[in-house]
Amino acid sequence: MSLPTPHIVVLGGGLTGLSAAFHLARKHPNAHITVVEKDARFGGWVRSERLEVEDEDGNKASVLLEAGARTVRANAKPILELINLLNLEPQAITTARSSPAARSRFLHFPGLPGLSPLPSSLLSVFTTPLGRLVLSSVKSEMFTPYNRPADITDESVDAFFSRRFGAVFARTLGSALVHGIYGADSRKLSIRAAFPSMWVSEEIGKGSIVWGEIGPPAWFGAGQRKAEAKIKEDEEAWELGTNADWSRQVARAAIISFKDGLETIVTALVSALEGFDNVTLRKETEVLSLGQDDTSKSFEIRLADSSSLPATHVISALPLPALSAILPPTHSLPHLLTNPFSTVTVLNLVFPTAHLTSPIHPPGFGYLIPRPENGYPAETKSVGMLGLVFDTASLAEQDYAVGPDGPDLPKFVKVTAMIGGPYPTPTPPPDDEALLNDVLPQISAQLQVELPKPVYFKVHRNVQSIPTYLVGHVERMAELREALRQKWAGRLKVVGAGVGGVSVSDCVKSGREAAREIVKEGEFVL
Ligand SMILES: C=Cc1c2[nH]c(c1C)Cc1[nH]c(c(CCC(=O)O)c1C)Cc1[nH]c(c(C)c1CCC(=O)O)Cc1[nH]c(c(C)c1C=C)C2
C-alpha cells in the first residue's frame, strides 16, 4: 500500500525555518514542504544592506551594513555545512585568529573615560588592570571549594559567577559578556541555558569551573565527556565538504561572514528551496490558528486569507509567544510565555577618515560596557549603550572604494553601537536623529576622540528580538518537549532561538535537528 505524501509545514521563514525546510527537502524528497512567513521577506532578524557613501571630497565607497548579527564563529559546523552545501565558499570571508580584530577586545566602564583592554596574552594578564582582575579571580576560583547549594538546579549567570569568581568579576566581565550576546541583565539570565558548558565544568572540576575546563584528560568525567562528544559528532554527520583551501582558511579563522553580509545565507537558502520541486515558499502569509485532529493526528492551519493548509507534521520556528497565540486552548503548551525578550537597537555609523590625523578607535573587535555599579537606572534621559563593534576591523573585505581612480582602500570606517537591552527607554522615545545626537557624544567620551560627522547612519530597532532565558529554562523546555509528545503526538516540533541557543549557528542547527528527527522518525502514516 502506498502512503499518502507527507506534507510538512514550517511556520516562520527566519534562518531556523529556512534551515529546517532545506534539510528536510534534501533528506526527504518524497515529502511536500511549505514554509509560511508572515513578513514580505525571509530571513527574520538577519538583514544586510549594501549602500554607497560619499564624503565631502567626493570619495565614494560601497559599504555593507548589518541590522543584527554580522558574524559567526569559524567552528560553527551548522554554518560550515551550509557554506559547503550551498557553495558559498567564494563569497565567504574570514577573520584570522591572529588578527587584532579577533584578539583585542575592550571594556568601557560606565562613568569612566576610555577603554580597558581585556587580557589577550600571558603578558597582558599581569600588566593590565583587567588582566590582574581575571588572574586573581581565576586563582581564587581554583581554590574555592565546591559551593553549589544542594537545593538548586539552576541560577542566574550573575549568581553563578559571583559564587565562583566573586561579585566584582560577575558585575564587570559577567554582565558585559551577557550584554554582548543576549543584550540582557546577567542577574536574570539562566547559567544552565546560556552557558551550559560552564555549569557542567563546575561539576567535572568538583566545584571549580577552571579545573573542569583545563583539567587533565584523565580527570574524572573528562574522558567520558570527550567520548560522548565524539559519538554526538558522528551522529550529527556534518557534511563539511572537501575543499582543502577553504578548510585551511577556516582552521586559521576566528569568525566568518560574507562579502555581502550574513543575509547571503538567507538568499542562498531561499534560492536553493525555490529549486526543489517539493517545496512551496509563502511570504506575507499570516497564520491564525493551528489545530490537530485527535484521531488522524493531521493538522489544520488556518490562514488570515481565510484559506487553510493541511499538514501531517508541523515545525514551528516562530517566537514562542507567537506560537502560543495560534494554539487552541485544548492543545495549549506550557512555558511559551515565560521568557521576556530583549530589544536591542543597532545604530550603524559610517565615518569619513580622509582628514583624520589619528584613527577613531584602536585596532580590535570593539568594546562592551558592563552594568553600571548601581545597576540600570529606573528612568533615563539618555539611551543606554551596551557596546560598540568596530566593524571595519573584522569585516573590511565587505567594503570597497568606488570611482574613477580604480581600486583603493575606502576612506571610511564603519562601527555599530548596540543600545538598549536592560536599560529603560527614555521618555519620550528618541527619533532616529535624536538617538544619533544622544549616542555620538557617548561614543566620543568612551573612545576619548573627537568624531567627524558621520556620512551615513541607520537605526534598526530590533524589538523583542533576543529571548532572555530565565532561571529554570532548561527544565521548562524538557516539560515543553514532554507536552509536545503527549498533546501533539510528537508531530509538532518547536525550534528556534526561544528554545535553545540564540546564535545564528544555534538557529540553523535547531532547524536541521527538527528536520532530521522527522526524517528519522519516518512515520508518515496519516
Ligand atoms: C542585535 C544585536 C545582537 C546582540 N547579540 C546578538 C545580536 C544579534 C547575538 C549574539 N552576539 C554574539 C553571540 C555569540 C555568538 C556565538 O556564540 O557564536 C550571539 C548569539 C557575540 C557578538 N556580540 C557582538 C558581536 C558583533 C558578536 C558576534 C556575533 C554577531 O555578529 O552577533 C556585539 C554585540 N552584540 C550585542 C551587543 C549589545 C553587542 C555589543 C557590542 C547584542
The ligand as an SDF file (V2000), in Angstrom:
LIG
                    3D

 42 46  0  0  0  0  0  0  0  0999 V2000
   21.4870   42.7860   17.5840 C   0  0  0  0  0  0  0  0  0  0  0  0
   22.4680   42.5970   18.4530 C   0  0  0  0  0  0  0  0  0  0  0  0
   22.8950   41.3200   18.9610 C   0  0  0  0  0  0  0  0  0  0  0  0
   23.4470   41.1420   20.2470 C   0  0  0  0  0  0  0  0  0  0  0  0
   23.7600   39.8530   20.4150 N   0  0  0  0  0  0  0  0  0  0  0  0
   23.4120   39.1600   19.3190 C   0  0  0  0  0  0  0  0  0  0  0  0
   22.8580   40.0540   18.3800 C   0  0  0  0  0  0  0  0  0  0  0  0
   22.3580   39.6600   17.0410 C   0  0  0  0  0  0  0  0  0  0  0  0
   23.5990   37.7370   19.1820 C   0  0  0  0  0  0  0  0  0  0  0  0
   24.9630   37.2950   19.5170 C   0  0  0  0  0  0  0  0  0  0  0  0
   26.0910   38.0510   19.5790 N   0  0  0  0  0  0  0  0  0  0  0  0
   27.1470   37.2430   19.8800 C   0  0  0  0  0  0  0  0  0  0  0  0
   26.6800   35.9350   20.0350 C   0  0  0  0  0  0  0  0  0  0  0  0
   27.5430   34.7410   20.3310 C   0  0  0  0  0  0  0  0  0  0  0  0
   27.9610   34.1820   19.0080 C   0  0  0  0  0  0  0  0  0  0  0  0
   28.3410   32.7510   19.0830 C   0  0  0  0  0  0  0  0  0  0  0  0
   28.4460   32.1850   20.1510 O   0  0  0  0  0  0  0  0  0  0  0  0
   28.5200   32.1660   18.0140 O   0  0  0  0  0  0  0  0  0  0  0  0
   25.3170   35.9620   19.8130 C   0  0  0  0  0  0  0  0  0  0  0  0
   24.3660   34.8160   19.8780 C   0  0  0  0  0  0  0  0  0  0  0  0
   28.5430   37.6720   20.0230 C   0  0  0  0  0  0  0  0  0  0  0  0
   28.7170   39.0150   19.4520 C   0  0  0  0  0  0  0  0  0  0  0  0
   28.4680   40.1400   20.1440 N   0  0  0  0  0  0  0  0  0  0  0  0
   28.6690   41.2140   19.3540 C   0  0  0  0  0  0  0  0  0  0  0  0
   29.0650   40.7350   18.0690 C   0  0  0  0  0  0  0  0  0  0  0  0
   29.3710   41.5780   16.8870 C   0  0  0  0  0  0  0  0  0  0  0  0
   29.1070   39.3530   18.1470 C   0  0  0  0  0  0  0  0  0  0  0  0
   29.4770   38.3820   17.0650 C   0  0  0  0  0  0  0  0  0  0  0  0
   28.2340   37.7220   16.5470 C   0  0  0  0  0  0  0  0  0  0  0  0
   27.2890   38.7010   15.9030 C   0  0  0  0  0  0  0  0  0  0  0  0
   27.6200   39.2580   14.8780 O   0  0  0  0  0  0  0  0  0  0  0  0
   26.2150   38.9300   16.5040 O   0  0  0  0  0  0  0  0  0  0  0  0
   28.4810   42.6040   19.7700 C   0  0  0  0  0  0  0  0  0  0  0  0
   27.1970   42.8500   20.4680 C   0  0  0  0  0  0  0  0  0  0  0  0
   26.0550   42.1630   20.2850 N   0  0  0  0  0  0  0  0  0  0  0  0
   25.0900   42.6570   21.1110 C   0  0  0  0  0  0  0  0  0  0  0  0
   25.6270   43.7150   21.8440 C   0  0  0  0  0  0  0  0  0  0  0  0
   24.8940   44.5400   22.8430 C   0  0  0  0  0  0  0  0  0  0  0  0
   26.9450   43.8390   21.4400 C   0  0  0  0  0  0  0  0  0  0  0  0
   27.8490   44.8450   21.9530 C   0  0  0  0  0  0  0  0  0  0  0  0
   28.9400   45.2520   21.4400 C   0  0  0  0  0  0  0  0  0  0  0  0
   23.7240   42.1690   21.2340 C   0  0  0  0  0  0  0  0  0  0  0  0
  1  2  2  0
  2  3  1  0
  3  4  2  0
  3  7  1  0
  4  5  1  0
  4 42  1  0
  5  6  1  0
  6  7  2  0
  6  9  1  0
  7  8  1  0
  9 10  1  0
 10 11  1  0
 10 19  2  0
 11 12  1  0
 12 13  2  0
 12 21  1  0
 13 14  1  0
 13 19  1  0
 14 15  1  0
 15 16  1  0
 16 17  2  0
 16 18  1  0
 19 20  1  0
 21 22  1  0
 22 23  1  0
 22 27  2  0
 23 24  1  0
 24 25  2  0
 24 33  1  0
 25 26  1  0
 25 27  1  0
 27 28  1  0
 28 29  1  0
 29 30  1  0
 30 31  2  0
 30 32  1  0
 33 34  1  0
 34 35  1  0
 34 39  2  0
 35 36  1  0
 36 37  2  0
 36 42  1  0
 37 38  1  0
 37 39  1  0
 39 40  1  0
 40 41  2  0
M  END
$$$$
